[in-house]
Amino acid sequence: MSVTLFRVILPVANIDAAAHFYGQLFNLPGERVSPGRHYFECGGTILACFDPRADGDSFDAKPNPGHVYFAMTDLDATLERARCAGCGSLDEAIRVRPWGERSFYATDPFGNKICFVDAKTTFRGTDSLP
């Protein structure tokens, strides 16, 4: 059996603001696929910003309870973009974590917890410890 994660839903309360925010963070425009969905290709997995009200659903977006992690090839540039993008909260600096990842944490304007990791330092289990 083979499993591939191909889409992650990120609930947002304003699809236009989400497209702008993540477009600025990723330095990519993404693609509007419906009135309430904007997709960003993230290395084989789609980040789907989803505004249920804009898509005609009768419920409000609620933030994901846990972090979504993104591996970035230029973490320093990503932090600079995050400082300008309007994060709800944002670490002041990049840190090296005890498990070896170089990263920073933030929340998006909709309360979703996000983390950006230097792609050269991603931790995938004990076999990949530095």
A tleap script that builds the chain and sets N, CA, C and O, in Angstrom:
source leaprc.protein.ff14SB
mol = sequence {
  NMET SER VAL THR LEU PHE ARG VAL ILE LEU
  PRO VAL ALA ASN ILE ASP ALA ALA ALA HIE
  PHE TYR GLY GLN LEU PHE ASN LEU PRO GLY
  GLU ARG VAL SER PRO GLY ARG HIE TYR PHE
  GLU CYS GLY GLY THR ILE LEU ALA CYS PHE
  ASP PRO ARG ALA ASP GLY ASP SER PHE ASP
  ALA LYS PRO ASN PRO GLY HIE VAL TYR PHE
  ALA MET THR ASP LEU ASP ALA THR LEU GLU
  ARG ALA ARG CYS ALA GLY CYS GLY SER LEU
  ASP GLU ALA ILE ARG VAL ARG PRO TRP GLY
  GLU ARG SER PHE TYR ALA THR ASP PRO PHE
  GLY ASN LYS ILE CYS PHE VAL ASP ALA LYS
  THR THR PHE ARG GLY THR ASP SER LEU CPRO
}
set mol.1.N position { 0.836 -1.175 0.000 }
set mol.1.CA position { 0.000 0.000 0.000 }
set mol.1.C position { 0.885 1.244 0.000 }
set mol.1.O position { 1.880 1.301 0.722 }
set mol.2.N position { 0.527 2.223 -0.797 }
set mol.2.CA position { 1.255 3.476 -0.874 }
set mol.2.C position { 0.325 4.621 -0.487 }
set mol.2.O position { -0.823 4.665 -0.927 }
set mol.3.N position { 0.813 5.539 0.327 }
set mol.3.CA position { 0.028 6.689 0.758 }
set mol.3.C position { 0.760 7.957 0.353 }
set mol.3.O position { 1.966 8.084 0.563 }
set mol.4.N position { 0.028 8.884 -0.224 }
set mol.4.CA position { 0.589 10.177 -0.587 }
set mol.4.C position { -0.326 11.266 -0.051 }
set mol.4.O position { -1.523 11.280 -0.341 }
set mol.5.N position { 0.231 12.166 0.720 }
set mol.5.CA position { -0.524 13.320 1.182 }
set mol.5.C position { -0.544 14.323 0.033 }
set mol.5.O position { 0.509 14.777 -0.413 }
set mol.6.N position { -1.742 14.672 -0.450 }
set mol.6.CA position { -1.772 15.550 -1.618 }
set mol.6.C position { -2.461 16.887 -1.369 }
set mol.6.O position { -2.314 17.795 -2.187 }
set mol.7.N position { -3.215 17.051 -0.263 }
set mol.7.CA position { -3.859 18.329 0.006 }
set mol.7.C position { -4.016 18.520 1.512 }
set mol.7.O position { -4.375 17.591 2.236 }
set mol.8.N position { -3.742 19.738 1.969 }
set mol.8.CA position { -3.963 20.129 3.358 }
set mol.8.C position { -4.878 21.348 3.338 }
set mol.8.O position { -4.596 22.332 2.655 }
set mol.9.N position { -5.979 21.277 4.093 }
set mol.9.CA position { -6.937 22.380 4.162 }
set mol.9.C position { -6.522 23.337 5.282 }
set mol.9.O position { -6.257 22.919 6.409 }
set mol.10.N position { -6.474 24.604 4.952 }
set mol.10.CA position { -6.196 25.651 5.923 }
set mol.10.C position { -7.421 26.563 5.968 }
set mol.10.O position { -7.640 27.343 5.040 }
set mol.11.N position { -8.228 26.477 7.038 }
set mol.11.CA position { -9.442 27.288 7.118 }
set mol.11.C position { -9.112 28.775 7.273 }
set mol.11.O position { -8.267 29.152 8.085 }
set mol.12.N position { -9.782 29.602 6.492 }
set mol.12.CA position { -9.571 31.051 6.549 }
set mol.12.C position { -10.918 31.755 6.517 }
set mol.12.O position { -11.892 31.218 5.990 }
set mol.13.N position { -10.973 32.949 7.075 }
set mol.13.CA position { -12.229 33.701 7.118 }
set mol.13.C position { -12.350 34.697 5.973 }
set mol.13.O position { -13.405 35.309 5.802 }
set mol.14.N position { -11.292 34.870 5.185 }
set mol.14.CA position { -11.322 35.807 4.060 }
set mol.14.C position { -10.383 35.275 2.982 }
set mol.14.O position { -9.163 35.374 3.115 }
set mol.15.N position { -10.944 34.714 1.921 }
set mol.15.CA position { -10.127 34.046 0.914 }
set mol.15.C position { -9.197 35.018 0.187 }
set mol.15.O position { -8.071 34.654 -0.151 }
set mol.16.N position { -9.654 36.248 -0.056 }
set mol.16.CA position { -8.787 37.217 -0.732 }
set mol.16.C position { -7.594 37.586 0.140 }
set mol.16.O position { -6.466 37.665 -0.345 }
set mol.17.N position { -7.842 37.809 1.422 }
set mol.17.CA position { -6.755 38.131 2.346 }
set mol.17.C position { -5.798 36.945 2.490 }
set mol.17.O position { -4.584 37.130 2.583 }
set mol.18.N position { -6.346 35.732 2.507 }
set mol.18.CA position { -5.502 34.534 2.616 }
set mol.18.C position { -4.635 34.364 1.376 }
set mol.18.O position { -3.452 34.044 1.490 }
set mol.19.N position { -5.208 34.575 0.190 }
set mol.19.CA position { -4.433 34.460 -1.048 }
set mol.19.C position { -3.305 35.479 -1.049 }
set mol.19.O position { -2.191 35.171 -1.472 }
set mol.20.N position { -3.579 36.674 -0.586 }
set mol.20.CA position { -2.543 37.711 -0.523 }
set mol.20.C position { -1.466 37.346 0.505 }
set mol.20.O position { -0.272 37.427 0.220 }
set mol.21.N position { -1.906 36.943 1.708 }
set mol.21.CA position { -0.963 36.615 2.780 }
set mol.21.C position { -0.028 35.478 2.377 }
set mol.21.O position { 1.192 35.626 2.450 }
set mol.22.N position { -0.590 34.344 1.953 }
set mol.22.CA position { 0.258 33.199 1.601 }
set mol.22.C position { 1.017 33.439 0.304 }
set mol.22.O position { 2.130 32.939 0.141 }
set mol.23.N position { 0.439 34.191 -0.615 }
set mol.23.CA position { 1.168 34.559 -1.823 }
set mol.23.C position { 2.413 35.354 -1.483 }
set mol.23.O position { 3.470 35.138 -2.075 }
set mol.24.N position { 2.297 36.276 -0.533 }
set mol.24.CA position { 3.437 37.075 -0.095 }
set mol.24.C position { 4.460 36.202 0.636 }
set mol.24.O position { 5.660 36.322 0.388 }
set mol.25.N position { 4.003 35.332 1.526 }
set mol.25.CA position { 4.924 34.459 2.267 }
set mol.25.C position { 5.711 33.530 1.344 }
set mol.25.O position { 6.926 33.386 1.475 }
set mol.26.N position { 4.997 32.905 0.412 }
set mol.26.CA position { 5.611 31.914 -0.468 }
set mol.26.C position { 6.261 32.543 -1.691 }
set mol.26.O position { 7.020 31.885 -2.403 }
set mol.27.N position { 5.966 33.818 -1.936 }
set mol.27.CA position { 6.446 34.494 -3.142 }
set mol.27.C position { 5.929 33.779 -4.393 }
set mol.27.O position { 6.627 33.643 -5.398 }
set mol.28.N position { 4.661 33.325 -4.284 }
set mol.28.CA position { 3.972 32.604 -5.364 }
set mol.28.C position { 2.527 33.097 -5.424 }
set mol.28.O position { 1.946 33.406 -4.384 }
set mol.29.N position { 1.931 33.180 -6.625 }
set mol.29.CA position { 0.553 33.649 -6.692 }
set mol.29.C position { -0.494 32.618 -6.298 }
set mol.29.O position { -1.586 32.993 -5.871 }
set mol.30.N position { -0.199 31.350 -6.427 }
set mol.30.CA position { -1.214 30.334 -6.184 }
set mol.30.C position { -2.283 30.391 -7.257 }
set mol.30.O position { -2.118 31.061 -8.277 }
set mol.31.N position { -3.392 29.679 -7.022 }
set mol.31.CA position { -4.458 29.594 -8.024 }
set mol.31.C position { -5.817 29.545 -7.339 }
set mol.31.O position { -6.045 28.702 -6.471 }
set mol.32.N position { -6.724 30.444 -7.723 }
set mol.32.CA position { -8.098 30.408 -7.219 }
set mol.32.C position { -8.820 29.314 -7.978 }
set mol.32.O position { -8.897 29.354 -9.206 }
set mol.33.N position { -9.357 28.328 -7.250 }
set mol.33.CA position { -10.017 27.190 -7.896 }
set mol.33.C position { -11.528 27.184 -7.684 }
set mol.33.O position { -12.245 26.431 -8.343 }
set mol.34.N position { -12.008 28.011 -6.777 }
set mol.34.CA position { -13.443 28.197 -6.556 }
set mol.34.C position { -13.583 29.526 -5.808 }
set mol.34.O position { -12.574 30.116 -5.424 }
set mol.35.N position { -14.800 30.004 -5.595 }
set mol.35.CA position { -14.939 31.279 -4.881 }
set mol.35.C position { -14.323 31.280 -3.484 }
set mol.35.O position { -13.944 32.337 -2.979 }
set mol.36.N position { -14.220 30.117 -2.856 }
set mol.36.CA position { -13.695 30.050 -1.500 }
set mol.36.C position { -12.456 29.195 -1.333 }
set mol.36.O position { -12.096 28.851 -0.207 }
set mol.37.N position { -11.792 28.842 -2.429 }
set mol.37.CA position { -10.577 28.019 -2.334 }
set mol.37.C position { -9.467 28.612 -3.181 }
set mol.37.O position { -9.658 28.956 -4.348 }
set mol.38.N position { -8.296 28.722 -2.559 }
set mol.38.CA position { -7.106 29.190 -3.265 }
set mol.38.C position { -5.995 28.185 -2.971 }
set mol.38.O position { -5.655 27.941 -1.814 }
set mol.39.N position { -5.439 27.610 -4.026 }
set mol.39.CA position { -4.443 26.544 -3.887 }
set mol.39.C position { -3.027 27.066 -4.094 }
set mol.39.O position { -2.770 27.916 -4.946 }
set mol.40.N position { -2.109 26.523 -3.278 }
set mol.40.CA position { -0.676 26.761 -3.432 }
set mol.40.C position { 0.009 25.404 -3.537 }
set mol.40.O position { -0.159 24.550 -2.666 }
set mol.41.N position { 0.771 25.208 -4.588 }
set mol.41.CA position { 1.539 23.966 -4.780 }
set mol.41.C position { 2.752 24.017 -3.864 }
set mol.41.O position { 3.570 24.932 -3.955 }
set mol.42.N position { 2.862 23.040 -2.990 }
set mol.42.CA position { 3.954 22.978 -2.011 }
set mol.42.C position { 4.673 21.636 -2.139 }
set mol.42.O position { 4.503 20.758 -1.293 }
set mol.43.N position { 5.464 21.477 -3.179 }
set mol.43.CA position { 6.292 20.287 -3.333 }
set mol.43.C position { 5.534 18.986 -3.427 }
set mol.43.O position { 5.958 17.984 -2.852 }
set mol.44.N position { 4.424 18.975 -4.135 }
set mol.44.CA position { 3.647 17.750 -4.292 }
set mol.44.C position { 2.413 17.685 -3.404 }
set mol.44.O position { 1.559 16.819 -3.595 }
set mol.45.N position { 2.307 18.589 -2.436 }
set mol.45.CA position { 1.115 18.693 -1.603 }
set mol.45.C position { 0.519 20.078 -1.813 }
set mol.45.O position { 1.241 21.075 -1.829 }
set mol.46.N position { -0.766 20.137 -1.970 }
set mol.46.CA position { -1.446 21.406 -2.175 }
set mol.46.C position { -1.853 21.969 -0.825 }
set mol.46.O position { -2.482 21.278 -0.024 }
set mol.47.N position { -1.497 23.219 -0.570 }
set mol.47.CA position { -2.051 23.942 0.557 }
set mol.47.C position { -3.315 24.610 0.030 }
set mol.47.O position { -3.255 25.457 -0.861 }
set mol.48.N position { -4.452 24.225 0.584 }
set mol.48.CA position { -5.742 24.747 0.141 }
set mol.48.C position { -6.285 25.702 1.180 }
set mol.48.O position { -6.810 25.274 2.207 }
set mol.49.N position { -6.162 27.006 0.919 }
set mol.49.CA position { -6.820 27.987 1.770 }
set mol.49.C position { -8.311 27.874 1.458 }
set mol.49.O position { -8.715 27.938 0.297 }
set mol.50.N position { -9.122 27.706 2.498 }
set mol.50.CA position { -10.544 27.424 2.320 }
set mol.50.C position { -11.378 28.352 3.181 }
set mol.50.O position { -11.297 28.323 4.409 }
set mol.51.N position { -12.184 29.179 2.520 }
set mol.51.CA position { -13.128 30.070 3.176 }
set mol.51.C position { -14.520 29.483 2.949 }
set mol.51.O position { -15.087 29.656 1.870 }
set mol.52.N position { -15.083 28.792 3.945 }
set mol.52.CA position { -16.365 28.104 3.739 }
set mol.52.C position { -17.505 29.040 3.333 }
set mol.52.O position { -18.314 28.678 2.479 }
set mol.53.N position { -17.587 30.219 3.919 }
set mol.53.CA position { -18.668 31.155 3.584 }
set mol.53.C position { -18.568 31.589 2.119 }
set mol.53.O position { -19.588 31.675 1.434 }
set mol.54.N position { -17.363 31.860 1.635 }
set mol.54.CA position { -17.185 32.280 0.241 }
set mol.54.C position { -17.523 31.155 -0.732 }
set mol.54.O position { -17.870 31.403 -1.887 }
set mol.55.N position { -17.417 29.913 -0.253 }
set mol.55.CA position { -17.756 28.764 -1.095 }
set mol.55.C position { -19.230 28.365 -0.963 }
set mol.55.O position { -19.663 27.373 -1.550 }
set mol.56.N position { -19.996 29.142 -0.191 }
set mol.56.CA position { -21.429 28.882 -0.081 }
set mol.56.C position { -21.823 27.959 1.055 }
set mol.56.O position { -22.989 27.580 1.165 }
set mol.57.N position { -20.872 27.589 1.905 }
set mol.57.CA position { -21.187 26.731 3.045 }
set mol.57.C position { -21.788 27.558 4.173 }
set mol.57.O position { -21.626 28.777 4.204 }
set mol.58.N position { -22.475 26.907 5.093 }
set mol.58.CA position { -23.186 27.607 6.168 }
set mol.58.C position { -22.454 27.538 7.510 }
set mol.58.O position { -23.084 27.579 8.566 }
set mol.59.N position { -21.138 27.434 7.466 }
set mol.59.CA position { -20.369 27.418 8.713 }
set mol.59.C position { -19.156 28.327 8.565 }
set mol.59.O position { -18.703 28.624 7.460 }
set mol.60.N position { -18.644 28.758 9.718 }
set mol.60.CA position { -17.479 29.637 9.734 }
set mol.60.C position { -16.192 28.829 9.814 }
set mol.60.O position { -16.169 27.713 10.332 }
set mol.61.N position { -15.134 29.409 9.295 }
set mol.61.CA position { -13.809 28.797 9.386 }
set mol.61.C position { -13.325 28.843 10.833 }
set mol.61.O position { -13.500 29.845 11.527 }
set mol.62.N position { -12.722 27.755 11.272 }
set mol.62.CA position { -12.087 27.705 12.588 }
set mol.62.C position { -10.636 27.289 12.363 }
set mol.62.O position { -10.382 26.377 11.576 }
set mol.63.N position { -9.683 27.929 13.029 }
set mol.63.CA position { -8.272 27.612 12.789 }
set mol.63.C position { -7.936 26.157 13.109 }
set mol.63.O position { -8.542 25.543 13.988 }
set mol.64.N position { -6.970 25.625 12.387 }
set mol.64.CA position { -6.455 24.290 12.704 }
set mol.64.C position { -5.831 24.322 14.097 }
set mol.64.O position { -5.215 25.322 14.467 }
set mol.65.N position { -5.977 23.251 14.875 }
set mol.65.CA position { -5.438 23.255 16.242 }
set mol.65.C position { -3.923 23.062 16.317 }
set mol.65.O position { -3.297 23.454 17.302 }
set mol.66.N position { -3.334 22.462 15.286 }
set mol.66.CA position { -1.895 22.198 15.315 }
set mol.66.C position { -1.170 22.915 14.201 }
set mol.66.O position { -1.783 23.490 13.301 }
set mol.67.N position { 0.139 22.872 14.276 }
set mol.67.CA position { 0.977 23.553 13.287 }
set mol.67.C position { 0.985 22.838 11.939 }
set mol.67.O position { 0.873 21.614 11.859 }
set mol.68.N position { 1.118 23.628 10.898 }
set mol.68.CA position { 1.430 23.137 9.562 }
set mol.68.C position { 2.853 23.605 9.284 }
set mol.68.O position { 3.171 24.782 9.454 }
set mol.69.N position { 3.708 22.679 8.857 }
set mol.69.CA position { 5.127 22.960 8.664 }
set mol.69.C position { 5.457 23.070 7.180 }
set mol.69.O position { 5.002 22.264 6.369 }
set mol.70.N position { 6.258 24.083 6.836 }
set mol.70.CA position { 6.699 24.307 5.461 }
set mol.70.C position { 8.223 24.316 5.430 }
set mol.70.O position { 8.858 25.032 6.205 }
set mol.71.N position { 8.804 23.532 4.547 }
set mol.71.CA position { 10.255 23.548 4.339 }
set mol.71.C position { 10.560 24.590 3.273 }
set mol.71.O position { 9.985 24.561 2.185 }
set mol.72.N position { 11.463 25.506 3.586 }
set mol.72.CA position { 11.772 26.619 2.694 }
set mol.72.C position { 13.260 26.589 2.326 }
set mol.72.O position { 14.113 26.316 3.171 }
set mol.73.N position { 13.553 26.871 1.071 }
set mol.73.CA position { 14.951 26.866 0.632 }
set mol.73.C position { 15.699 28.121 1.078 }
set mol.73.O position { 16.925 28.092 1.186 }
set mol.74.N position { 14.995 29.217 1.337 }
set mol.74.CA position { 15.634 30.439 1.836 }
set mol.74.C position { 14.848 30.927 3.045 }
set mol.74.O position { 13.965 31.777 2.930 }
set mol.75.N position { 15.184 30.378 4.197 }
set mol.75.CA position { 14.438 30.674 5.418 }
set mol.75.C position { 14.594 32.131 5.843 }
set mol.75.O position { 13.645 32.729 6.350 }
set mol.76.N position { 15.762 32.702 5.645 }
set mol.76.CA position { 15.984 34.097 6.034 }
set mol.76.C position { 15.074 35.034 5.229 }
set mol.76.O position { 14.487 35.959 5.792 }
set mol.77.N position { 14.956 34.800 3.923 }
set mol.77.CA position { 14.073 35.612 3.084 }
set mol.77.C position { 12.615 35.391 3.475 }
set mol.77.O position { 11.812 36.323 3.427 }
set mol.78.N position { 12.271 34.169 3.859 }
set mol.78.CA position { 10.901 33.877 4.284 }
set mol.78.C position { 10.564 34.655 5.553 }
set mol.78.O position { 9.465 35.197 5.670 }
set mol.79.N position { 11.491 34.718 6.497 }
set mol.79.CA position { 11.255 35.485 7.723 }
set mol.79.C position { 11.049 36.958 7.392 }
set mol.79.O position { 10.177 37.602 7.977 }
set mol.80.N position { 11.823 37.497 6.479 }
set mol.80.CA position { 11.645 38.899 6.085 }
set mol.80.C position { 10.267 39.115 5.461 }
set mol.80.O position { 9.606 40.113 5.753 }
set mol.81.N position { 9.828 38.191 4.606 }
set mol.81.CA position { 8.489 38.313 4.011 }
set mol.81.C position { 7.413 38.186 5.085 }
set mol.81.O position { 6.403 38.888 5.035 }
set mol.82.N position { 7.622 37.293 6.060 }
set mol.82.CA position { 6.654 37.107 7.146 }
set mol.82.C position { 6.515 38.378 7.977 }
set mol.82.O position { 5.421 38.702 8.441 }
set mol.83.N position { 7.612 39.092 8.166 }
set mol.83.CA position { 7.562 40.346 8.932 }
set mol.83.C position { 6.682 41.389 8.249 }
set mol.83.O position { 6.102 42.245 8.917 }
set mol.84.N position { 6.580 41.321 6.930 }
set mol.84.CA position { 5.778 42.287 6.163 }
set mol.84.C position { 4.372 41.792 5.866 }
set mol.84.O position { 3.513 42.584 5.479 }
set mol.85.N position { 4.119 40.502 6.037 }
set mol.85.CA position { 2.871 39.894 5.560 }
set mol.85.C position { 1.677 40.111 6.477 }
set mol.85.O position { 0.537 40.011 6.024 }
set mol.86.N position { 1.903 40.403 7.741 }
set mol.86.CA position { 0.778 40.594 8.656 }
set mol.86.C position { 0.441 39.363 9.478 }
set mol.86.O position { -0.734 39.045 9.662 }
set mol.87.N position { 1.445 38.672 9.969 }
set mol.87.CA position { 1.223 37.504 10.816 }
set mol.87.C position { 0.504 37.920 12.099 }
set mol.87.O position { 0.684 39.033 12.594 }
set mol.88.N position { -0.311 37.009 12.627 }
set mol.88.CA position { -0.947 37.248 13.911 }
set mol.88.C position { 0.072 37.258 15.039 }
set mol.88.O position { -0.012 38.079 15.953 }
set mol.89.N position { 1.024 36.354 14.973 }
set mol.89.CA position { 2.173 36.329 15.870 }
set mol.89.C position { 3.354 35.822 15.052 }
set mol.89.O position { 3.173 35.147 14.038 }
set mol.90.N position { 4.548 36.146 15.492 }
set mol.90.CA position { 5.743 35.794 14.727 }
set mol.90.C position { 6.944 35.767 15.654 }
set mol.90.O position { 7.184 36.721 16.395 }
set mol.91.N position { 7.709 34.662 15.614 }
set mol.91.CA position { 8.965 34.630 16.356 }
set mol.91.C position { 9.853 35.781 15.895 }
set mol.91.O position { 9.845 36.152 14.721 }
set mol.92.N position { 10.609 36.336 16.820 }
set mol.92.CA position { 11.497 37.445 16.467 }
set mol.92.C position { 12.679 37.011 15.618 }
set mol.92.O position { 13.204 37.793 14.826 }
set mol.93.N position { 13.099 35.753 15.786 }
set mol.93.CA position { 14.300 35.293 15.086 }
set mol.93.C position { 14.185 33.809 14.760 }
set mol.93.O position { 13.359 33.090 15.321 }
set mol.94.N position { 15.019 33.384 13.857 }
set mol.94.CA position { 15.153 31.962 13.519 }
set mol.94.C position { 15.958 31.304 14.635 }
set mol.94.O position { 16.933 31.872 15.128 }
set mol.95.N position { 15.539 30.095 15.028 }
set mol.95.CA position { 16.253 29.350 16.067 }
set mol.95.C position { 16.558 27.947 15.572 }
set mol.95.O position { 15.875 27.419 14.695 }
set mol.96.N position { 17.596 27.352 16.149 }
set mol.96.CA position { 17.891 25.943 15.902 }
set mol.96.C position { 17.254 25.166 17.042 }
set mol.96.O position { 17.537 25.420 18.213 }
set mol.97.N position { 16.396 24.222 16.695 }
set mol.97.CA position { 15.656 23.441 17.680 }
set mol.97.C position { 16.508 22.282 18.189 }
set mol.97.O position { 17.482 21.903 17.538 }
set mol.98.N position { 16.153 21.710 19.350 }
set mol.98.CA position { 16.935 20.591 19.898 }
set mol.98.C position { 17.040 19.400 18.940 }
set mol.98.O position { 18.006 18.642 19.017 }
set mol.99.N position { 16.074 19.220 18.048 }
set mol.99.CA position { 16.096 18.113 17.099 }
set mol.99.C position { 16.832 18.484 15.812 }
set mol.99.O position { 16.869 17.693 14.869 }
set mol.100.N position { 17.423 19.694 15.769 }
set mol.100.CA position { 18.300 20.079 14.669 }
set mol.100.C position { 17.687 20.971 13.609 }
set mol.100.O position { 18.401 21.472 12.740 }
set mol.101.N position { 16.384 21.180 13.659 }
set mol.101.CA position { 15.776 22.038 12.646 }
set mol.101.C position { 16.056 23.510 12.946 }
set mol.101.O position { 16.043 23.950 14.096 }
set mol.102.N position { 16.305 24.241 11.884 }
set mol.102.CA position { 16.423 25.694 11.931 }
set mol.102.C position { 15.073 26.225 11.469 }
set mol.102.O position { 14.662 25.960 10.339 }
set mol.103.N position { 14.356 26.992 12.347 }
set mol.103.CA position { 12.971 27.330 12.029 }
set mol.103.C position { 12.496 28.574 12.771 }
set mol.103.O position { 13.169 29.102 13.655 }
set mol.104.N position { 11.297 29.020 12.369 }
set mol.104.CA position { 10.559 30.023 13.136 }
set mol.104.C position { 9.071 29.696 13.062 }
set mol.104.O position { 8.592 29.096 12.100 }
set mol.105.N position { 8.354 30.111 14.110 }
set mol.105.CA position { 6.927 29.857 14.232 }
set mol.105.C position { 6.142 31.158 14.075 }
set mol.105.O position { 6.641 32.247 14.360 }
set mol.106.N position { 4.900 31.012 13.615 }
set mol.106.CA position { 4.020 32.158 13.423 }
set mol.106.C position { 2.572 31.682 13.485 }
set mol.106.O position { 2.299 30.483 13.539 }
set mol.107.N position { 1.653 32.642 13.477 }
set mol.107.CA position { 0.254 32.346 13.196 }
set mol.107.C position { -0.148 33.235 12.025 }
set mol.107.O position { 0.339 34.355 11.876 }
set mol.108.N position { -1.047 32.710 11.201 }
set mol.108.CA position { -1.539 33.525 10.099 }
set mol.108.C position { -2.627 34.468 10.628 }
set mol.108.O position { -3.005 34.358 11.794 }
set mol.109.N position { -3.130 35.376 9.819 }
set mol.109.CA position { -4.144 36.320 10.302 }
set mol.109.C position { -5.459 35.661 10.725 }
set mol.109.O position { -6.331 36.332 11.278 }
set mol.110.N position { -5.613 34.363 10.475 }
set mol.110.CA position { -6.854 33.647 10.776 }
set mol.110.C position { -6.706 32.718 11.981 }
set mol.110.O position { -7.632 31.980 12.316 }
set mol.111.N position { -5.533 32.757 12.635 }
set mol.111.CA position { -5.292 31.963 13.827 }
set mol.111.C position { -4.666 30.606 13.590 }
set mol.111.O position { -4.456 29.858 14.546 }
set mol.112.N position { -4.356 30.256 12.328 }
set mol.112.CA position { -3.696 28.977 12.041 }
set mol.112.C position { -2.233 29.045 12.453 }
set mol.112.O position { -1.544 30.029 12.184 }
set mol.113.N position { -1.772 27.991 13.108 }
set mol.113.CA position { -0.384 27.894 13.538 }
set mol.113.C position { 0.459 27.373 12.372 }
set mol.113.O position { 0.136 26.345 11.776 }
set mol.114.N position { 1.539 28.089 12.054 }
set mol.114.CA position { 2.408 27.712 10.944 }
set mol.114.C position { 3.855 27.773 11.395 }
set mol.114.O position { 4.212 28.534 12.295 }
set mol.115.N position { 4.679 26.961 10.756 }
set mol.115.CA position { 6.102 26.942 11.055 }
set mol.115.C position { 6.866 26.833 9.746 }
set mol.115.O position { 6.466 26.108 8.835 }
set mol.116.N position { 7.967 27.563 9.665 }
set mol.116.CA position { 8.822 27.539 8.485 }
set mol.116.C position { 10.184 27.006 8.882 }
set mol.116.O position { 10.806 27.487 9.830 }
set mol.117.N position { 10.641 25.996 8.137 }
set mol.117.CA position { 11.863 25.264 8.465 }
set mol.117.C position { 12.833 25.373 7.300 }
set mol.117.O position { 12.430 25.300 6.139 }
set mol.118.N position { 14.101 25.545 7.610 }
set mol.118.CA position { 15.148 25.510 6.580 }
set mol.118.C position { 15.127 24.118 5.942 }
set mol.118.O position { 15.279 23.111 6.635 }
set mol.119.N position { 14.940 24.067 4.640 }
set mol.119.CA position { 14.795 22.787 3.935 }
set mol.119.C position { 16.005 21.868 4.141 }
set mol.119.O position { 15.873 20.647 4.052 }
set mol.120.N position { 17.166 22.438 4.413 }
set mol.120.CA position { 18.379 21.621 4.619 }
set mol.120.C position { 18.405 20.966 6.002 }
set mol.120.O position { 19.258 20.120 6.271 }
set mol.121.N position { 17.467 21.359 6.886 }
set mol.121.CA position { 17.512 20.858 8.255 }
set mol.121.C position { 16.246 20.123 8.680 }
set mol.121.O position { 16.065 19.869 9.871 }
set mol.122.N position { 15.367 19.775 7.744 }
set mol.122.CA position { 14.109 19.128 8.124 }
set mol.122.C position { 14.385 17.811 8.860 }
set mol.122.O position { 15.231 17.016 8.451 }
set mol.123.N position { 13.652 17.607 9.951 }
set mol.123.CA position { 13.774 16.417 10.769 }
set mol.123.C position { 12.635 15.469 10.421 }
set mol.123.O position { 11.467 15.853 10.480 }
set mol.124.N position { 12.963 14.248 10.064 }
set mol.124.CA position { 11.953 13.256 9.660 }
set mol.124.C position { 11.982 12.004 10.529 }
set mol.124.O position { 11.451 10.963 10.142 }
set mol.125.N position { 12.583 12.101 11.666 }
set mol.125.CA position { 12.660 10.951 12.568 }
set mol.125.C position { 14.078 10.744 13.045 }
set mol.125.O position { 14.995 11.438 12.608 }
set mol.126.N position { 14.262 9.787 13.944 }
set mol.126.CA position { 15.561 9.606 14.583 }
set mol.126.C position { 16.672 9.204 13.609 }
set mol.126.O position { 17.845 9.453 13.885 }
set mol.127.N position { 16.326 8.591 12.484 }
set mol.127.CA position { 17.368 8.234 11.508 }
set mol.127.C position { 17.985 9.429 10.828 }
set mol.127.O position { 19.038 9.308 10.203 }
set mol.128.N position { 17.342 10.603 10.938 }
set mol.128.CA position { 17.869 11.782 10.258 }
set mol.128.C position { 18.498 12.780 11.228 }
set mol.128.O position { 18.753 13.922 10.845 }
set mol.129.N position { 18.756 12.376 12.475 }
set mol.129.CA position { 19.401 13.290 13.428 }
set mol.129.C position { 20.773 13.689 12.928 }
set mol.129.O position { 21.504 12.882 12.354 }
set mol.130.N position { 21.117 14.980 13.161 }
set mol.130.CA position { 22.449 15.451 12.718 }
set mol.130.C position { 23.577 14.807 13.485 }
set mol.130.O position { 24.744 15.101 13.228 }
savepdb mol mol.pdb
quit
